[in-house]
Amino acid sequence: MMPSTTREREESPTLFRSSSRDSFELALFSKRLEMQAETAIAESLNLEKQEAPQKKIDLQKNETDKLEVARRKNRKAFRP
């Protein structure tokens, strides 16, 4: 599957031969949109890194809260 492409322009068509060998696929690429997507991905990864400590704290608090609710239910039902 060898692509045929011209990458000099802002938008470029790429022609692929499909795996069945009896048809072709045409894809259009935009350098501007590709750069925007890469920037958005990088920002998303940075944001995830920044939010990771708070997410961990929230997850631990949620787990602690669930255990406390279970403990209270068990304590009410407990008969020595």
mmCIF file of the N, C-alpha and C atoms, coordinates in Angstrom:
data_MODEL
# 
_entry.id   MODEL 
# 
loop_
_atom_site.group_PDB 
_atom_site.id 
_atom_site.type_symbol 
_atom_site.label_atom_id 
_atom_site.label_alt_id 
_atom_site.label_comp_id 
_atom_site.label_asym_id 
_atom_site.label_entity_id 
_atom_site.label_seq_id 
_atom_site.pdbx_PDB_ins_code 
_atom_site.Cartn_x 
_atom_site.Cartn_y 
_atom_site.Cartn_z 
_atom_site.occupancy 
_atom_site.B_iso_or_equiv 
_atom_site.pdbx_formal_charge 
_atom_site.auth_seq_id 
_atom_site.auth_comp_id 
_atom_site.auth_asym_id 
_atom_site.auth_atom_id 
_atom_site.pdbx_PDB_model_num 
ATOM 1   N N  . MET A 1 1  ? 0.855   -1.175  0.000  1.00 0.00 ? 1  MET A N  1 
ATOM 2   C CA . MET A 1 1  ? 0.000   0.000   0.000  1.00 0.00 ? 1  MET A CA 1 
ATOM 3   C C  . MET A 1 1  ? 0.894   1.229   0.000  1.00 0.00 ? 1  MET A C  1 
ATOM 4   N N  . MET A 1 2  ? 1.370   1.637   -1.125 1.00 0.00 ? 2  MET A N  1 
ATOM 5   C CA . MET A 1 2  ? 2.234   2.798   -1.246 1.00 0.00 ? 2  MET A CA 1 
ATOM 6   C C  . MET A 1 2  ? 1.407   4.032   -1.549 1.00 0.00 ? 2  MET A C  1 
ATOM 7   N N  . PRO A 1 3  ? 1.511   5.059   -0.693 1.00 0.00 ? 3  PRO A N  1 
ATOM 8   C CA . PRO A 1 3  ? 0.745   6.272   -0.970 1.00 0.00 ? 3  PRO A CA 1 
ATOM 9   C C  . PRO A 1 3  ? 1.432   7.115   -2.040 1.00 0.00 ? 3  PRO A C  1 
ATOM 10  N N  . SER A 1 4  ? 0.619   7.797   -2.772 1.00 0.00 ? 4  SER A N  1 
ATOM 11  C CA . SER A 1 4  ? 1.116   8.779   -3.718 1.00 0.00 ? 4  SER A CA 1 
ATOM 12  C C  . SER A 1 4  ? 0.651   10.125  -3.208 1.00 0.00 ? 4  SER A C  1 
ATOM 13  N N  . THR A 1 5  ? 1.579   11.035  -2.937 1.00 0.00 ? 5  THR A N  1 
ATOM 14  C CA . THR A 1 5  ? 1.196   12.269  -2.279 1.00 0.00 ? 5  THR A CA 1 
ATOM 15  C C  . THR A 1 5  ? 2.021   13.450  -2.758 1.00 0.00 ? 5  THR A C  1 
ATOM 16  N N  . THR A 1 6  ? 1.478   14.623  -2.552 1.00 0.00 ? 6  THR A N  1 
ATOM 17  C CA . THR A 1 6  ? 2.214   15.874  -2.774 1.00 0.00 ? 6  THR A CA 1 
ATOM 18  C C  . THR A 1 6  ? 2.079   16.685  -1.504 1.00 0.00 ? 6  THR A C  1 
ATOM 19  N N  . ARG A 1 7  ? 3.163   16.902  -0.771 1.00 0.00 ? 7  ARG A N  1 
ATOM 20  C CA . ARG A 1 7  ? 3.117   17.566  0.532  1.00 0.00 ? 7  ARG A CA 1 
ATOM 21  C C  . ARG A 1 7  ? 3.558   19.029  0.481  1.00 0.00 ? 7  ARG A C  1 
ATOM 22  N N  . GLU A 1 8  ? 3.708   19.606  -0.709 1.00 0.00 ? 8  GLU A N  1 
ATOM 23  C CA . GLU A 1 8  ? 4.171   20.979  -0.790 1.00 0.00 ? 8  GLU A CA 1 
ATOM 24  C C  . GLU A 1 8  ? 3.070   21.976  -0.442 1.00 0.00 ? 8  GLU A C  1 
ATOM 25  N N  . ARG A 1 9  ? 1.825   21.594  -0.664 1.00 0.00 ? 9  ARG A N  1 
ATOM 26  C CA . ARG A 1 9  ? 0.709   22.522  -0.455 1.00 0.00 ? 9  ARG A CA 1 
ATOM 27  C C  . ARG A 1 9  ? 0.143   22.411  0.957  1.00 0.00 ? 9  ARG A C  1 
ATOM 28  N N  . GLU A 1 10 ? -0.691  23.390  1.303  1.00 0.00 ? 10 GLU A N  1 
ATOM 29  C CA . GLU A 1 10 ? -1.365  23.402  2.613  1.00 0.00 ? 10 GLU A CA 1 
ATOM 30  C C  . GLU A 1 10 ? -2.262  22.168  2.780  1.00 0.00 ? 10 GLU A C  1 
ATOM 31  N N  . GLU A 1 11 ? -3.009  21.854  1.750  1.00 0.00 ? 11 GLU A N  1 
ATOM 32  C CA . GLU A 1 11 ? -3.850  20.665  1.760  1.00 0.00 ? 11 GLU A CA 1 
ATOM 33  C C  . GLU A 1 11 ? -3.356  19.741  0.668  1.00 0.00 ? 11 GLU A C  1 
ATOM 34  N N  . SER A 1 12 ? -3.260  18.476  0.996  1.00 0.00 ? 12 SER A N  1 
ATOM 35  C CA . SER A 1 12 ? -2.711  17.556  -0.002 1.00 0.00 ? 12 SER A CA 1 
ATOM 36  C C  . SER A 1 12 ? -3.552  16.290  -0.079 1.00 0.00 ? 12 SER A C  1 
ATOM 37  N N  . PRO A 1 13 ? -3.797  15.844  -1.277 1.00 0.00 ? 13 PRO A N  1 
ATOM 38  C CA . PRO A 1 13 ? -4.496  14.570  -1.457 1.00 0.00 ? 13 PRO A CA 1 
ATOM 39  C C  . PRO A 1 13 ? -3.495  13.418  -1.421 1.00 0.00 ? 13 PRO A C  1 
ATOM 40  N N  . THR A 1 14 ? -3.931  12.290  -0.906 1.00 0.00 ? 14 THR A N  1 
ATOM 41  C CA . THR A 1 14 ? -3.108  11.083  -0.918 1.00 0.00 ? 14 THR A CA 1 
ATOM 42  C C  . THR A 1 14 ? -3.952  9.948   -1.472 1.00 0.00 ? 14 THR A C  1 
ATOM 43  N N  . LEU A 1 15 ? -3.420  9.274   -2.434 1.00 0.00 ? 15 LEU A N  1 
ATOM 44  C CA . LEU A 1 15 ? -4.131  8.170   -3.070 1.00 0.00 ? 15 LEU A CA 1 
ATOM 45  C C  . LEU A 1 15 ? -3.509  6.846   -2.609 1.00 0.00 ? 15 LEU A C  1 
ATOM 46  N N  . PHE A 1 16 ? -4.343  5.989   -2.024 1.00 0.00 ? 16 PHE A N  1 
ATOM 47  C CA . PHE A 1 16 ? -3.906  4.676   -1.550 1.00 0.00 ? 16 PHE A CA 1 
ATOM 48  C C  . PHE A 1 16 ? -4.561  3.599   -2.390 1.00 0.00 ? 16 PHE A C  1 
ATOM 49  N N  . ARG A 1 17 ? -3.839  2.550   -2.645 1.00 0.00 ? 17 ARG A N  1 
ATOM 50  C CA . ARG A 1 17 ? -4.456  1.373   -3.258 1.00 0.00 ? 17 ARG A CA 1 
ATOM 51  C C  . ARG A 1 17 ? -5.004  0.530   -2.108 1.00 0.00 ? 17 ARG A C  1 
ATOM 52  N N  . SER A 1 18 ? -6.261  0.147   -2.205 1.00 0.00 ? 18 SER A N  1 
ATOM 53  C CA . SER A 1 18 ? -6.883  -0.584  -1.101 1.00 0.00 ? 18 SER A CA 1 
ATOM 54  C C  . SER A 1 18 ? -6.305  -1.991  -1.008 1.00 0.00 ? 18 SER A C  1 
ATOM 55  N N  . SER A 1 19 ? -6.560  -2.627  0.111  1.00 0.00 ? 19 SER A N  1 
ATOM 56  C CA . SER A 1 19 ? -6.004  -3.959  0.352  1.00 0.00 ? 19 SER A CA 1 
ATOM 57  C C  . SER A 1 19 ? -6.571  -4.998  -0.612 1.00 0.00 ? 19 SER A C  1 
ATOM 58  N N  . SER A 1 20 ? -7.731  -4.734  -1.163 1.00 0.00 ? 20 SER A N  1 
ATOM 59  C CA . SER A 1 20 ? -8.325  -5.692  -2.113 1.00 0.00 ? 20 SER A CA 1 
ATOM 60  C C  . SER A 1 20 ? -7.724  -5.569  -3.508 1.00 0.00 ? 20 SER A C  1 
ATOM 61  N N  . ARG A 1 21 ? -6.900  -4.562  -3.726 1.00 0.00 ? 21 ARG A N  1 
ATOM 62  C CA . ARG A 1 21 ? -6.159  -4.341  -4.973 1.00 0.00 ? 21 ARG A CA 1 
ATOM 63  C C  . ARG A 1 21 ? -7.024  -3.989  -6.182 1.00 0.00 ? 21 ARG A C  1 
ATOM 64  N N  . ASP A 1 22 ? -8.338  -3.920  -6.011 1.00 0.00 ? 22 ASP A N  1 
ATOM 65  C CA . ASP A 1 22 ? -9.162  -3.567  -7.153 1.00 0.00 ? 22 ASP A CA 1 
ATOM 66  C C  . ASP A 1 22 ? -9.820  -2.197  -6.992 1.00 0.00 ? 22 ASP A C  1 
ATOM 67  N N  . SER A 1 23 ? -9.407  -1.457  -5.964 1.00 0.00 ? 23 SER A N  1 
ATOM 68  C CA . SER A 1 23 ? -9.949  -0.113  -5.777 1.00 0.00 ? 23 SER A CA 1 
ATOM 69  C C  . SER A 1 23 ? -8.905  0.768   -5.104 1.00 0.00 ? 23 SER A C  1 
ATOM 70  N N  . PHE A 1 24 ? -9.189  2.050   -5.070 1.00 0.00 ? 24 PHE A N  1 
ATOM 71  C CA . PHE A 1 24 ? -8.293  3.034   -4.481 1.00 0.00 ? 24 PHE A CA 1 
ATOM 72  C C  . PHE A 1 24 ? -9.028  3.814   -3.407 1.00 0.00 ? 24 PHE A C  1 
ATOM 73  N N  . GLU A 1 25 ? -8.260  4.402   -2.485 1.00 0.00 ? 25 GLU A N  1 
ATOM 74  C CA . GLU A 1 25 ? -8.812  5.262   -1.440 1.00 0.00 ? 25 GLU A CA 1 
ATOM 75  C C  . GLU A 1 25 ? -8.140  6.617   -1.553 1.00 0.00 ? 25 GLU A C  1 
ATOM 76  N N  . LEU A 1 26 ? -8.919  7.670   -1.421 1.00 0.00 ? 26 LEU A N  1 
ATOM 77  C CA . LEU A 1 26 ? -8.399  9.027   -1.506 1.00 0.00 ? 26 LEU A CA 1 
ATOM 78  C C  . LEU A 1 26 ? -8.570  9.686   -0.143 1.00 0.00 ? 26 LEU A C  1 
ATOM 79  N N  . ALA A 1 27 ? -7.477  10.204  0.404  1.00 0.00 ? 27 ALA A N  1 
ATOM 80  C CA . ALA A 1 27 ? -7.517  10.904  1.694  1.00 0.00 ? 27 ALA A CA 1 
ATOM 81  C C  . ALA A 1 27 ? -6.978  12.307  1.484  1.00 0.00 ? 27 ALA A C  1 
ATOM 82  N N  . LEU A 1 28 ? -7.592  13.278  2.140  1.00 0.00 ? 28 LEU A N  1 
ATOM 83  C CA . LEU A 1 28 ? -7.128  14.658  2.068  1.00 0.00 ? 28 LEU A CA 1 
ATOM 84  C C  . LEU A 1 28 ? -6.544  15.046  3.413  1.00 0.00 ? 28 LEU A C  1 
ATOM 85  N N  . PHE A 1 29 ? -5.364  15.652  3.384  1.00 0.00 ? 29 PHE A N  1 
ATOM 86  C CA . PHE A 1 29 ? -4.682  16.071  4.605  1.00 0.00 ? 29 PHE A CA 1 
ATOM 87  C C  . PHE A 1 29 ? -4.523  17.577  4.609  1.00 0.00 ? 29 PHE A C  1 
ATOM 88  N N  . SER A 1 30 ? -4.695  18.178  5.778  1.00 0.00 ? 30 SER A N  1 
ATOM 89  C CA . SER A 1 30 ? -4.520  19.612  5.941  1.00 0.00 ? 30 SER A CA 1 
ATOM 90  C C  . SER A 1 30 ? -3.401  19.838  6.958  1.00 0.00 ? 30 SER A C  1 
ATOM 91  N N  . LYS A 1 31 ? -2.350  20.522  6.534  1.00 0.00 ? 31 LYS A N  1 
ATOM 92  C CA . LYS A 1 31 ? -1.235  20.804  7.439  1.00 0.00 ? 31 LYS A CA 1 
ATOM 93  C C  . LYS A 1 31 ? -1.690  21.681  8.601  1.00 0.00 ? 31 LYS A C  1 
ATOM 94  N N  . ARG A 1 32 ? -2.548  22.660  8.322  1.00 0.00 ? 32 ARG A N  1 
ATOM 95  C CA . ARG A 1 32 ? -3.042  23.563  9.362  1.00 0.00 ? 32 ARG A CA 1 
ATOM 96  C C  . ARG A 1 32 ? -3.830  22.787  10.417 1.00 0.00 ? 32 ARG A C  1 
ATOM 97  N N  . LEU A 1 33 ? -4.741  21.928  9.971  1.00 0.00 ? 33 LEU A N  1 
ATOM 98  C CA . LEU A 1 33 ? -5.534  21.143  10.923 1.00 0.00 ? 33 LEU A CA 1 
ATOM 99  C C  . LEU A 1 33 ? -4.677  20.140  11.672 1.00 0.00 ? 33 LEU A C  1 
ATOM 100 N N  . GLU A 1 34 ? -3.676  19.586  10.996 1.00 0.00 ? 34 GLU A N  1 
ATOM 101 C CA . GLU A 1 34 ? -2.773  18.642  11.657 1.00 0.00 ? 34 GLU A CA 1 
ATOM 102 C C  . GLU A 1 34 ? -1.997  19.336  12.780 1.00 0.00 ? 34 GLU A C  1 
ATOM 103 N N  . MET A 1 35 ? -1.532  20.559  12.531 1.00 0.00 ? 35 MET A N  1 
ATOM 104 C CA . MET A 1 35 ? -0.813  21.309  13.570 1.00 0.00 ? 35 MET A CA 1 
ATOM 105 C C  . MET A 1 35 ? -1.738  21.650  14.732 1.00 0.00 ? 35 MET A C  1 
ATOM 106 N N  . GLN A 1 36 ? -2.987  22.020  14.428 1.00 0.00 ? 36 GLN A N  1 
ATOM 107 C CA . GLN A 1 36 ? -3.949  22.316  15.493 1.00 0.00 ? 36 GLN A CA 1 
ATOM 108 C C  . GLN A 1 36 ? -4.221  21.066  16.329 1.00 0.00 ? 36 GLN A C  1 
ATOM 109 N N  . ALA A 1 37 ? -4.358  19.934  15.684 1.00 0.00 ? 37 ALA A N  1 
ATOM 110 C CA . ALA A 1 37 ? -4.615  18.685  16.408 1.00 0.00 ? 37 ALA A CA 1 
ATOM 111 C C  . ALA A 1 37 ? -3.431  18.319  17.289 1.00 0.00 ? 37 ALA A C  1 
ATOM 112 N N  . GLU A 1 38 ? -2.216  18.461  16.770 1.00 0.00 ? 38 GLU A N  1 
ATOM 113 C CA . GLU A 1 38 ? -1.029  18.142  17.564 1.00 0.00 ? 38 GLU A CA 1 
ATOM 114 C C  . GLU A 1 38 ? -0.910  19.072  18.768 1.00 0.00 ? 38 GLU A C  1 
ATOM 115 N N  . THR A 1 39 ? -1.232  20.349  18.584 1.00 0.00 ? 39 THR A N  1 
ATOM 116 C CA . THR A 1 39 ? -1.205  21.307  19.692 1.00 0.00 ? 39 THR A CA 1 
ATOM 117 C C  . THR A 1 39 ? -2.245  20.935  20.748 1.00 0.00 ? 39 THR A C  1 
ATOM 118 N N  . ALA A 1 40 ? -3.437  20.581  20.294 1.00 0.00 ? 40 ALA A N  1 
ATOM 119 C CA . ALA A 1 40 ? -4.500  20.203  21.228 1.00 0.00 ? 40 ALA A CA 1 
ATOM 120 C C  . ALA A 1 40 ? -4.126  18.945  22.012 1.00 0.00 ? 40 ALA A C  1 
ATOM 121 N N  . ILE A 1 41 ? -3.507  17.992  21.355 1.00 0.00 ? 41 ILE A N  1 
ATOM 122 C CA . ILE A 1 41 ? -3.081  16.755  22.035 1.00 0.00 ? 41 ILE A CA 1 
ATOM 123 C C  . ILE A 1 41 ? -2.033  17.079  23.096 1.00 0.00 ? 41 ILE A C  1 
ATOM 124 N N  . ALA A 1 42 ? -1.068  17.928  22.745 1.00 0.00 ? 42 ALA A N  1 
ATOM 125 C CA . ALA A 1 42 ? -0.018  18.296  23.699 1.00 0.00 ? 42 ALA A CA 1 
ATOM 126 C C  . ALA A 1 42 ? -0.619  19.021  24.902 1.00 0.00 ? 42 ALA A C  1 
ATOM 127 N N  . GLU A 1 43 ? -1.547  19.942  24.660 1.00 0.00 ? 43 GLU A N  1 
ATOM 128 C CA . GLU A 1 43 ? -2.202  20.656  25.762 1.00 0.00 ? 43 GLU A CA 1 
ATOM 129 C C  . GLU A 1 43 ? -2.994  19.706  26.642 1.00 0.00 ? 43 GLU A C  1 
ATOM 130 N N  . SER A 1 44 ? -3.657  18.741  26.023 1.00 0.00 ? 44 SER A N  1 
ATOM 131 C CA . SER A 1 44 ? -4.438  17.761  26.775 1.00 0.00 ? 44 SER A CA 1 
ATOM 132 C C  . SER A 1 44 ? -3.540  16.920  27.677 1.00 0.00 ? 44 SER A C  1 
ATOM 133 N N  . LEU A 1 45 ? -2.391  16.494  27.144 1.00 0.00 ? 45 LEU A N  1 
ATOM 134 C CA . LEU A 1 45 ? -1.452  15.710  27.949 1.00 0.00 ? 45 LEU A CA 1 
ATOM 135 C C  . LEU A 1 45 ? -0.920  16.522  29.125 1.00 0.00 ? 45 LEU A C  1 
ATOM 136 N N  . ASN A 1 46 ? -0.608  17.796  28.894 1.00 0.00 ? 46 ASN A N  1 
ATOM 137 C CA . ASN A 1 46 ? -0.139  18.668  29.978 1.00 0.00 ? 46 ASN A CA 1 
ATOM 138 C C  . ASN A 1 46 ? -1.215  18.846  31.036 1.00 0.00 ? 46 ASN A C  1 
ATOM 139 N N  . LEU A 1 47 ? -2.454  19.032  30.599 1.00 0.00 ? 47 LEU A N  1 
ATOM 140 C CA . LEU A 1 47 ? -3.555  19.207  31.539 1.00 0.00 ? 47 LEU A CA 1 
ATOM 141 C C  . LEU A 1 47 ? -3.769  17.941  32.376 1.00 0.00 ? 47 LEU A C  1 
ATOM 142 N N  . GLU A 1 48 ? -3.670  16.780  31.736 1.00 0.00 ? 48 GLU A N  1 
ATOM 143 C CA . GLU A 1 48 ? -3.802  15.522  32.479 1.00 0.00 ? 48 GLU A CA 1 
ATOM 144 C C  . GLU A 1 48 ? -2.724  15.398  33.545 1.00 0.00 ? 48 GLU A C  1 
ATOM 145 N N  . LYS A 1 49 ? -1.495  15.783  33.211 1.00 0.00 ? 49 LYS A N  1 
ATOM 146 C CA . LYS A 1 49 ? -0.401  15.730  34.186 1.00 0.00 ? 49 LYS A CA 1 
ATOM 147 C C  . LYS A 1 49 ? -0.667  16.670  35.352 1.00 0.00 ? 49 LYS A C  1 
ATOM 148 N N  . GLN A 1 50 ? -1.200  17.859  35.053 1.00 0.00 ? 50 GLN A N  1 
ATOM 149 C CA . GLN A 1 50 ? -1.482  18.827  36.111 1.00 0.00 ? 50 GLN A CA 1 
ATOM 150 C C  . GLN A 1 50 ? -2.609  18.353  37.015 1.00 0.00 ? 50 GLN A C  1 
ATOM 151 N N  . GLU A 1 51 ? -3.619  17.696  36.428 1.00 0.00 ? 51 GLU A N  1 
ATOM 152 C CA . GLU A 1 51 ? -4.786  17.271  37.197 1.00 0.00 ? 51 GLU A CA 1 
ATOM 153 C C  . GLU A 1 51 ? -4.599  15.923  37.889 1.00 0.00 ? 51 GLU A C  1 
ATOM 154 N N  . ALA A 1 52 ? -3.561  15.199  37.545 1.00 0.00 ? 52 ALA A N  1 
ATOM 155 C CA . ALA A 1 52 ? -3.359  13.847  38.086 1.00 0.00 ? 52 ALA A CA 1 
ATOM 156 C C  . ALA A 1 52 ? -3.329  13.803  39.614 1.00 0.00 ? 52 ALA A C  1 
ATOM 157 N N  . PRO A 1 53 ? -2.588  14.699  40.296 1.00 0.00 ? 53 PRO A N  1 
ATOM 158 C CA . PRO A 1 53 ? -2.581  14.618  41.764 1.00 0.00 ? 53 PRO A CA 1 
ATOM 159 C C  . PRO A 1 53 ? -3.969  14.813  42.380 1.00 0.00 ? 53 PRO A C  1 
ATOM 160 N N  . GLN A 1 54 ? -4.737  15.763  41.859 1.00 0.00 ? 54 GLN A N  1 
ATOM 161 C CA . GLN A 1 54 ? -6.072  15.999  42.405 1.00 0.00 ? 54 GLN A CA 1 
ATOM 162 C C  . GLN A 1 54 ? -6.992  14.817  42.118 1.00 0.00 ? 54 GLN A C  1 
ATOM 163 N N  . LYS A 1 55 ? -6.877  14.225  40.940 1.00 0.00 ? 55 LYS A N  1 
ATOM 164 C CA . LYS A 1 55 ? -7.689  13.047  40.618 1.00 0.00 ? 55 LYS A CA 1 
ATOM 165 C C  . LYS A 1 55 ? -7.386  11.904  41.561 1.00 0.00 ? 55 LYS A C  1 
ATOM 166 N N  . LYS A 1 56 ? -6.098  11.741  41.901 1.00 0.00 ? 56 LYS A N  1 
ATOM 167 C CA . LYS A 1 56 ? -5.710  10.673  42.824 1.00 0.00 ? 56 LYS A CA 1 
ATOM 168 C C  . LYS A 1 56 ? -6.307  10.928  44.201 1.00 0.00 ? 56 LYS A C  1 
ATOM 169 N N  . ILE A 1 57 ? -6.254  12.163  44.661 1.00 0.00 ? 57 ILE A N  1 
ATOM 170 C CA . ILE A 1 57 ? -6.836  12.525  45.958 1.00 0.00 ? 57 ILE A CA 1 
ATOM 171 C C  . ILE A 1 57 ? -8.335  12.269  45.951 1.00 0.00 ? 57 ILE A C  1 
ATOM 172 N N  . ASP A 1 58 ? -9.015  12.689  44.875 1.00 0.00 ? 58 ASP A N  1 
ATOM 173 C CA . ASP A 1 58 ? -10.466 12.489  44.781 1.00 0.00 ? 58 ASP A CA 1 
ATOM 174 C C  . ASP A 1 58 ? -10.825 11.004  44.776 1.00 0.00 ? 58 ASP A C  1 
ATOM 175 N N  . LEU A 1 59 ? -10.036 10.192  44.073 1.00 0.00 ? 59 LEU A N  1 
ATOM 176 C CA . LEU A 1 59 ? -10.287 8.759   44.022 1.00 0.00 ? 59 LEU A CA 1 
ATOM 177 C C  . LEU A 1 59 ? -10.113 8.125   45.397 1.00 0.00 ? 59 LEU A C  1 
ATOM 178 N N  . GLN A 1 60 ? -9.065  8.527   46.101 1.00 0.00 ? 60 GLN A N  1 
ATOM 179 C CA . GLN A 1 60 ? -8.836  7.991   47.445 1.00 0.00 ? 60 GLN A CA 1 
ATOM 180 C C  . GLN A 1 60 ? -9.945  8.422   48.402 1.00 0.00 ? 60 GLN A C  1 
ATOM 181 N N  . LYS A 1 61 ? -10.399 9.666   48.290 1.00 0.00 ? 61 LYS A N  1 
ATOM 182 C CA . LYS A 1 61 ? -11.479 10.150  49.149 1.00 0.00 ? 61 LYS A CA 1 
ATOM 183 C C  . LYS A 1 61 ? -12.769 9.386   48.868 1.00 0.00 ? 61 LYS A C  1 
ATOM 184 N N  . ASN A 1 62 ? -13.050 9.159   47.593 1.00 0.00 ? 62 ASN A N  1 
ATOM 185 C CA . ASN A 1 62 ? -14.249 8.419   47.220 1.00 0.00 ? 62 ASN A CA 1 
ATOM 186 C C  . ASN A 1 62 ? -14.195 6.997   47.792 1.00 0.00 ? 62 ASN A C  1 
ATOM 187 N N  . GLU A 1 63 ? -13.055 6.358   47.685 1.00 0.00 ? 63 GLU A N  1 
ATOM 188 C CA . GLU A 1 63 ? -12.901 5.007   48.227 1.00 0.00 ? 63 GLU A CA 1 
ATOM 189 C C  . GLU A 1 63 ? -13.058 5.013   49.750 1.00 0.00 ? 63 GLU A C  1 
ATOM 190 N N  . THR A 1 64 ? -12.477 6.000   50.410 1.00 0.00 ? 64 THR A N  1 
ATOM 191 C CA . THR A 1 64 ? -12.599 6.117   51.867 1.00 0.00 ? 64 THR A CA 1 
ATOM 192 C C  . THR A 1 64 ? -14.054 6.334   52.269 1.00 0.00 ? 64 THR A C  1 
ATOM 193 N N  . ASP A 1 65 ? -14.766 7.172   51.522 1.00 0.00 ? 65 ASP A N  1 
ATOM 194 C CA . ASP A 1 65 ? -16.180 7.422   51.803 1.00 0.00 ? 65 ASP A CA 1 
ATOM 195 C C  . ASP A 1 65 ? -17.011 6.146   51.655 1.00 0.00 ? 65 ASP A C  1 
ATOM 196 N N  . LYS A 1 66 ? -16.735 5.365   50.615 1.00 0.00 ? 66 LYS A N  1 
ATOM 197 C CA . LYS A 1 66 ? -17.462 4.108   50.414 1.00 0.00 ? 66 LYS A CA 1 
ATOM 198 C C  . LYS A 1 66 ? -17.200 3.142   51.563 1.00 0.00 ? 66 LYS A C  1 
ATOM 199 N N  . LEU A 1 67 ? -15.948 3.062   51.999 1.00 0.00 ? 67 LEU A N  1 
ATOM 200 C CA . LEU A 1 67 ? -15.617 2.177   53.114 1.00 0.00 ? 67 LEU A CA 1 
ATOM 201 C C  . LEU A 1 67 ? -16.299 2.628   54.400 1.00 0.00 ? 67 LEU A C  1 
ATOM 202 N N  . GLU A 1 68 ? -16.381 3.934   54.599 1.00 0.00 ? 68 GLU A N  1 
ATOM 203 C CA . GLU A 1 68 ? -17.040 4.461   55.796 1.00 0.00 ? 68 GLU A CA 1 
ATOM 204 C C  . GLU A 1 68 ? -18.531 4.141   55.789 1.00 0.00 ? 68 GLU A C  1 
ATOM 205 N N  . VAL A 1 69 ? -19.179 4.255   54.649 1.00 0.00 ? 69 VAL A N  1 
ATOM 206 C CA . VAL A 1 69 ? -20.605 3.919   54.538 1.00 0.00 ? 69 VAL A CA 1 
ATOM 207 C C  . VAL A 1 69 ? -20.802 2.432   54.824 1.00 0.00 ? 69 VAL A C  1 
ATOM 208 N N  . ALA A 1 70 ? -19.956 1.591   54.277 1.00 0.00 ? 70 ALA A N  1 
ATOM 209 C CA . ALA A 1 70 ? -20.055 0.148   54.530 1.00 0.00 ? 70 ALA A CA 1 
ATOM 210 C C  . ALA A 1 70 ? -19.820 -0.159  56.003 1.00 0.00 ? 70 ALA A C  1 
ATOM 211 N N  . ARG A 1 71 ? -18.859 0.518   56.619 1.00 0.00 ? 71 ARG A N  1 
ATOM 212 C CA . ARG A 1 71 ? -18.572 0.299   58.042 1.00 0.00 ? 71 ARG A CA 1 
ATOM 213 C C  . ARG A 1 71 ? -19.779 0.663   58.895 1.00 0.00 ? 71 ARG A C  1 
ATOM 214 N N  . ARG A 1 72 ? -20.415 1.783   58.579 1.00 0.00 ? 72 ARG A N  1 
ATOM 215 C CA . ARG A 1 72 ? -21.593 2.206   59.352 1.00 0.00 ? 72 ARG A CA 1 
ATOM 216 C C  . ARG A 1 72 ? -22.743 1.217   59.202 1.00 0.00 ? 72 ARG A C  1 
ATOM 217 N N  . LYS A 1 73 ? -22.962 0.719   57.978 1.00 0.00 ? 73 LYS A N  1 
ATOM 218 C CA . LYS A 1 73 ? -24.021 -0.277  57.779 1.00 0.00 ? 73 LYS A CA 1 
ATOM 219 C C  . LYS A 1 73 ? -23.728 -1.543  58.573 1.00 0.00 ? 73 LYS A C  1 
ATOM 220 N N  . ASN A 1 74 ? -22.488 -1.991  58.505 1.00 0.00 ? 74 ASN A N  1 
ATOM 221 C CA . ASN A 1 74 ? -22.103 -3.197  59.218 1.00 0.00 ? 74 ASN A CA 1 
ATOM 222 C C  . ASN A 1 74 ? -22.209 -2.997  60.737 1.00 0.00 ? 74 ASN A C  1 
ATOM 223 N N  . ARG A 1 75 ? -21.888 -1.818  61.210 1.00 0.00 ? 75 ARG A N  1 
ATOM 224 C CA . ARG A 1 75 ? -21.935 -1.534  62.636 1.00 0.00 ? 75 ARG A CA 1 
ATOM 225 C C  . ARG A 1 75 ? -23.377 -1.574  63.144 1.00 0.00 ? 75 ARG A C  1 
ATOM 226 N N  . LYS A 1 76 ? -24.314 -1.053  62.352 1.00 0.00 ? 76 LYS A N  1 
ATOM 227 C CA . LYS A 1 76 ? -25.721 -1.079  62.752 1.00 0.00 ? 76 LYS A CA 1 
ATOM 228 C C  . LYS A 1 76 ? -26.256 -2.504  62.793 1.00 0.00 ? 76 LYS A C  1 
ATOM 229 N N  . ALA A 1 77 ? -25.816 -3.326  61.854 1.00 0.00 ? 77 ALA A N  1 
ATOM 230 C CA . ALA A 1 77 ? -26.314 -4.698  61.765 1.00 0.00 ? 77 ALA A CA 1 
ATOM 231 C C  . ALA A 1 77 ? -25.592 -5.652  62.729 1.00 0.00 ? 77 ALA A C  1 
ATOM 232 N N  . PHE A 1 78 ? -24.482 -5.216  63.301 1.00 0.00 ? 78 PHE A N  1 
ATOM 233 C CA . PHE A 1 78 ? -23.676 -6.080  64.153 1.00 0.00 ? 78 PHE A CA 1 
ATOM 234 C C  . PHE A 1 78 ? -24.386 -6.413  65.454 1.00 0.00 ? 78 PHE A C  1 
ATOM 235 N N  . ARG A 1 79 ? -24.418 -7.701  65.783 1.00 0.00 ? 79 ARG A N  1 
ATOM 236 C CA . ARG A 1 79 ? -25.002 -8.168  67.052 1.00 0.00 ? 79 ARG A CA 1 
ATOM 237 C C  . ARG A 1 79 ? -23.963 -9.055  67.717 1.00 0.00 ? 79 ARG A C  1 
ATOM 238 N N  . PRO A 1 80 ? -23.373 -8.593  68.850 1.00 0.00 ? 80 PRO A N  1 
ATOM 239 C CA . PRO A 1 80 ? -22.338 -9.407  69.525 1.00 0.00 ? 80 PRO A CA 1 
ATOM 240 C C  . PRO A 1 80 ? -22.900 -10.643 70.198 1.00 0.00 ? 80 PRO A C  1 
# 
